[in-house]
Amino acid sequence: PGEKVDETFSVPIDEWKARTASALDEAEAALDEVEKAWSTIVGRKESLRKQLKRLQKREKKIQVDQWLRCEELFGEWEDAMNDCYEEAVALSEADPVKSLNGDLGKGDRMVAEAHHLLDIITKVRENKWESLEKNETILNERGRATLWIDRGLEKLGEQCDLIAQKSPEREVSEEIDLFKTACAEFMDRVSLGCDLAARAEDQSLIEIDTAAKEVTDARKLFAEKLSLTPDQMLSEKERNPDSYLAEARRQHEGALAALDLGNVKAAEKFLDETDRLISRSREVIKQSGEVLEDFPEANEELISEYDSLVSGGRIMNTSIIGMTRRFSPDALLIDPEDPKSGSYRDLPAQLEKDLDEILIATNRSKTRYEAGGLLESWELIERGRFLAKQGENLCIRTVAREQKMAKLESENERNLRAQILEEQDLQTPLNDRRITVKTLSVFSAISVGLREAESELNAPDGRRNPYRVQKLLGETGAKLPVLRESMAADIEEHLQAIQLFETVERNYAESRQLLQTATNDRIPNSPETNRSIDEIEKCFGWLSEAREELETDHADWQEIQASLREIHLTLSEVSLTLERELRLANQVVNALQASTHEVDRAARWSGFHGVRISGSYGRRALATANDDLQHGRYDSALAGARTARSKARSAIASAEAEEASRRRSARLSRQRSRASRSSFGISGSSTSIRSSSIGGSFSTTRISGGASSSGSGANVGRSSFRSGSGVGKSGW
């Protein structure tokens, strides 16, 4: 019972001890925390009180400046901090830990955030305020509105007030960082606005006026050279410098308006566009002056190019007429592989059109130049130059195509002759019976291609296509090396087929030897043996067919090799099966012989004391095994023979054991009989006779037992056993 109680309550007691120890540890930790809080809370309260006083002084100093427009910044914030301090003081005696971690922690956080915000404001005041006032003064002196600066400062003040409102509820360090970034961006914005105001008045406006004077001077100069009035110069549509400068003034005004609104980024873009327009107006003046100097020479060059192109056009027409008469329309495609690319037949019409446009451009450019349209006249010159260059390229391409066609025809003739000679050289080796039909088909395709190429090459005028001939010869030329490789491969495949046939033939001879063994061993065949014999006979027929195919001209040697490999595989599998079955048949015969010997020995066995072997001693199993052998059931026959042998040996062992037991019993009986006669005084003569009789009987038994190991001894033993047995029975 004691053990049972101990097993029942040991676990709960251990758990109770563990919980008790844990509670004690937690209590000890709590006491340590309280003790630590008592030791630090006085200093923390005093530190918070000092920080609050310091914050009040800094807050008053900031409010005196009033530059940030946030006079009420610390109104409610300071009250929240004082409330935290008072609640911490009131709670410090009852729960110092809660006071330390709660109200004092919250108060310390708000004080730290307030000091952080004041530090940012102080640094801005010390580092940026003077620059801010200076920039604002500059903007005022330049007549720019600065109301956006006051609104920006008010917005910063509102951001500070929002920080102060959120601080009693949660941490506001992220908002303070955003305020710091906003201050920096605002100061940069004011500085950029001041720089842009100076750029607008001291640079962009002056540049506009300067560019306007440059336009006036250029008009006078250009008009004097062309004997025109100034208002006729630099007045082309969409190229008038006055238009650019007028737009530049509008962009300048937009920049000033954006500055007054405080949108300095937009003002900067306006001024950039102003500068671009001024540069564009000066570029027009520069380009017009260059045209004024270069136009006469450029116009003469264009006229010369026109005349040269007319001569080139005549040559091109002659070339195209010659190609049109000789070659087919497909051969005159610009891209022979793409019918949509156009034809050389259409190039004369295109050139004629380009010549007309060049002539028109030449005349119009001169007219516009003389009327003061300098840039437009130069554009017409450039257009004429482009068309002249395009026409020149057409003439060059046409002559090049004519030369290429003539060269291609010559190359095709040489290539065709060479391939025909190679075709003739290949005809003799192709008559070799070892060359396969597949290789002959390749040769046939080459011959067809050569005849087609020859026919195309000799086609009448107007139907020739050198590109088609080139393609046909390229295809036949690519097939010739393949043909030679195929011929060499065919010869090699034929040799391999013969070697493989010889190997399979040897394999078949070995299989035939196994077949003869199975036929002559006088052992009934198993179904597997019969199937193997049938397969060998089939392989003989297949091998004969393979021999005939090998003697056939232009046969497929690879296919024959595949058939031979299949025959070889079949013969190998059959040989293995046949070897296994022959080996198993011999094992069965040997086992049956051994079993028959054992069963016969059991049937002939007899002892001296009437012991005989009766019942089943393997005869039935032996008969069944012999029957299985006659039907080719080797596995069953082998198992039955082993069973018969085992039963015979077991029967003999049991009989011998029984005989030994009876012999021991008889010996003990005789010993007891002698002892009895000695103790009761039986007469000597009677005793002697009976002892002699009994002794003769025992003597016979011993002889039988001693000679039972040999063949003759066994016969003597079996006859002595029978006579002795009778005497024994009548005697007893």
Summary of the structure (lengths in Angstrom):
residues: 732
radius of gyration: 64.4
end to end distance: 74.5
largest distance: 194.6
contacts: 2230
relative contact order: 0.03
helix: 86%
strand: 2%
